[in-house]
Amino acid sequence: PIWLDEGFACYQEKSRYSMADIVLKAAIEKGNFMPLEKLSGLDLLTADNDTVQLFYFESFSLVEFLLREFGREAFIHFCRNLRDKKNLEKAITLNYPFSNIEELQQSWKKYLLT
């Protein structure tokens, strides 16, 4: 998914996204936080600037969450599963302690709010 590609690229530029936690807490509080399904299908060419900026902050944050909380090896296996044509939910459930995408999203939001 595009959020993974862009999120990992952003992760390489961590200093640029140092405000991600603050931006995303505000987005959650305002009800602007995008669900993972929307992140996965967002058309960056037609989205408005605020949505695109939020997309990049969320993509960075989700990659950072997966790496910090579950480690590099799980992330590598997750990426390999996607490369090998497993769907997103299957790749998540094979590599992380979540039964579905919604559980991942709830855990990520909880992480952001603590």
C-alpha positions in Angstrom: 0.0 0.0 0.0 1.1 3.6 -0.7 1.1 4.5 3.0 3.8 1.9 3.6 6.0 3.1 0.8 5.6 6.7 1.7 5.7 6.0 5.4 9.0 4.2 5.2 10.5 6.9 3.0 9.4 9.5 5.6 10.8 7.3 8.4 14.2 7.8 6.8 13.7 11.5 7.3 12.6 11.4 11.0 13.6 14.9 11.8 11.2 16.2 9.3 8.3 14.5 11.0 9.2 15.2 14.6 5.8 16.9 15.2 3.9 13.9 14.0 2.6 13.0 17.5 1.2 16.5 18.1 -0.3 16.8 14.6 -2.0 13.3 14.9 -3.3 13.8 18.4 -5.0 17.0 17.2 -6.4 15.1 14.2 -7.8 12.4 16.4 -9.4 15.0 18.7 -10.9 16.9 15.8 -12.1 13.7 14.1 -9.9 14.2 11.1 -7.7 11.1 11.7 -8.0 8.9 8.6 -8.7 5.2 9.0 -6.2 2.8 7.6 -8.6 1.8 4.8 -8.6 5.4 3.6 -4.8 5.7 3.9 -4.5 2.6 1.7 -6.7 4.0 -1.0 -6.1 7.7 -0.9 -5.4 9.3 -4.3 -2.7 11.8 -3.5 -3.1 13.6 -6.9 -6.7 14.6 -6.2 -6.6 15.1 -2.4 -6.4 18.6 -0.9 -3.2 19.8 0.7 -4.3 19.3 4.3 -5.3 15.7 3.5 -2.0 15.0 1.8 -0.1 16.4 4.8 -2.1 14.3 7.2 -1.5 11.3 5.0 2.2 11.7 5.2 2.2 12.3 9.0 0.0 9.2 9.5 2.0 7.0 7.2 5.2 8.0 9.0 3.6 7.4 12.4 2.2 4.0 11.5 5.6 2.8 10.2 7.3 4.2 13.3 4.7 2.5 15.5 5.2 -0.9 13.9 9.0 -0.7 14.1 9.1 0.7 17.7 6.5 -1.6 19.2 7.2 -4.8 17.4 10.7 -4.6 16.0 12.5 -4.7 12.7 12.2 -8.5 12.1 8.3 -8.3 12.3 8.3 -5.3 9.9 10.6 -7.1 7.4 8.3 -10.2 7.5 5.3 -7.9 7.1 6.8 -6.3 4.0 7.8 -9.6 2.6 4.3 -10.9 3.0 2.9 -7.9 1.1 5.6 -8.3 -1.6 4.5 -12.0 -1.9 0.9 -10.8 -2.7 -0.7 -11.4 0.7 -3.4 -8.9 1.3 -2.9 -6.2 4.0 -5.0 -7.8 6.7 -3.4 -11.2 6.2 0.1 -9.7 6.4 -0.9 -7.9 9.6 -2.3 -10.9 11.3 0.7 -13.1 10.3 3.3 -10.7 11.8 1.6 -8.7 14.5 -0.7 -9.5 17.5 -3.8 -8.3 15.8 -6.8 -10.2 14.5 -7.7 -7.6 11.9 -6.9 -4.1 10.6 -9.3 -2.5 13.1 -7.3 -3.9 16.1 -4.1 -2.5 14.6 -5.7 0.9 14.1 -7.1 1.0 17.7 -3.7 0.0 19.1 -2.0 2.6 17.0 -4.4 5.4 18.1 -3.9 4.4 21.7 -0.2 4.6 21.3 -0.5 8.1 19.8 -2.7 9.3 22.7 -0.4 8.0 25.5 
